[in-house]
């Protein structure tokens, strides 16, 4: 089991996505950042992780650079991600309350809506400590 909010977690998420034939079939090509507002990187900066999908596979995982432009950006506290990824809180409810902030390119969101449903199932299958 990996600790959420670490590079190890996001690498495990990428491995799990890349092992999924269902994810590959989505053909999703997007960039995204997960920002965890109550965690810090060794540098002291807020924890931010970058994922790049190309044709349904994760091709890059790394620490995100400040001000980096991406297709999707999610911003929340560790507890909120934990509740969402374990099925205790719906993402829509987290956004309505302001606990989760999302910045995204609408065209990508509309194009890959079904792919994000597959991705969300994969996220909740990764065993992690929150």
C-alpha positions in Angstrom: 0.0 0.0 0.0 1.3 3.4 -0.9 0.9 6.8 0.8 -1.4 9.2 -1.1 0.3 12.5 -2.1 3.7 11.0 -2.8 5.5 10.4 -6.1 5.2 6.7 -5.3 1.4 6.9 -5.3 1.2 8.7 -8.6 3.6 6.3 -10.2 1.5 3.4 -8.9 -1.6 5.1 -10.4 0.2 5.4 -13.7 1.2 1.7 -13.6 -2.4 0.7 -12.8 -3.8 2.9 -15.7 -1.3 1.4 -18.1 -2.2 -2.1 -17.1 -5.9 -1.4 -17.9 -7.1 -2.4 -21.4 -10.3 -0.4 -20.7 -8.2 2.8 -20.1 -6.2 2.2 -23.2 -9.4 1.9 -25.3 -10.5 5.4 -24.2 -7.7 7.0 -26.2 -7.6 9.8 -23.7 -4.8 12.4 -24.4 -4.7 15.1 -21.6 -2.4 16.7 -19.1 -3.4 17.1 -15.5 -2.2 18.3 -12.2 -3.2 17.2 -8.7 -2.5 19.9 -6.1 -2.6 18.8 -2.5 -2.9 22.0 -0.6 -2.0 20.7 2.9 1.1 18.7 1.8 4.5 20.0 0.8 7.2 18.7 -1.4 10.8 18.3 0.0 11.5 21.7 -1.6 8.8 23.2 0.7 6.5 24.0 -2.2 2.9 22.8 -2.1 2.6 19.2 -3.4 1.7 19.2 -7.1 1.9 16.2 -9.4 1.7 16.2 -13.2 0.3 13.3 -15.3 0.3 13.2 -19.0 -1.9 10.7 -20.9 -1.4 9.9 -24.6 -3.8 7.7 -26.4 -5.1 6.1 -23.1 -1.7 5.5 -21.5 0.2 7.5 -18.9 3.4 8.6 -20.5 4.7 11.0 -17.9 4.5 11.4 -14.1 6.5 14.1 -12.3 6.4 17.0 -9.9 4.5 19.8 -11.5 6.2 23.1 -12.1 4.7 26.3 -10.6 2.4 28.0 -13.1 2.4 25.1 -15.5 -0.5 25.0 -18.0 -2.5 21.8 -18.2 -5.8 20.5 -19.5 -7.1 19.6 -16.0 -6.1 20.9 -12.6 -7.6 19.6 -9.3 -6.9 21.4 -6.0 -7.9 20.1 -2.6 -6.7 19.0 0.8 -5.5 15.4 1.2 -8.6 14.4 3.3 -10.9 15.5 0.4 -9.0 13.5 -2.2 -9.1 10.5 0.2 -12.8 10.7 0.7 -13.4 11.1 -3.0 -11.1 8.2 -4.0 -12.5 5.8 -1.5 -16.1 6.6 -2.5 -17.1 8.5 0.6 -17.6 11.8 -1.2 -18.7 12.5 -4.7 -16.5 14.9 -6.7 -19.6 16.9 -7.6 -20.4 17.4 -4.0 -16.8 18.4 -3.2 -17.0 21.0 -5.9 -20.3 22.4 -4.7 -19.0 22.9 -1.3 -15.7 24.5 -2.5 -13.6 21.7 -1.0 -12.4 20.7 -4.5 -11.5 23.3 -7.1 -11.2 22.3 -10.7 -9.8 24.2 -13.7 -10.2 22.5 -17.0 -10.5 22.9 -20.7 -14.2 22.3 -21.4 -13.5 20.7 -24.8 -11.3 18.1 -23.3 -13.7 17.4 -20.5 -16.6 16.9 -23.0 -14.5 14.8 -25.3 -13.2 12.5 -22.6 -16.1 12.4 -20.2 -16.4 8.6 -20.5 -12.6 8.2 -20.2 -12.7 10.1 -16.9 -15.3 7.7 -15.6 -12.8 4.8 -16.3 -10.0 6.8 -14.8 -12.0 7.5 -11.6 -12.7 3.7 -11.3 -8.9 3.0 -11.6 -8.1 5.7 -9.0 -10.4 4.1 -6.5 -8.8 0.7 -7.1 -5.2 1.8 -6.1 -4.6 0.7 -2.5 -3.4 3.7 -0.6 -3.2 5.3 2.8 -4.9 8.6 2.9 
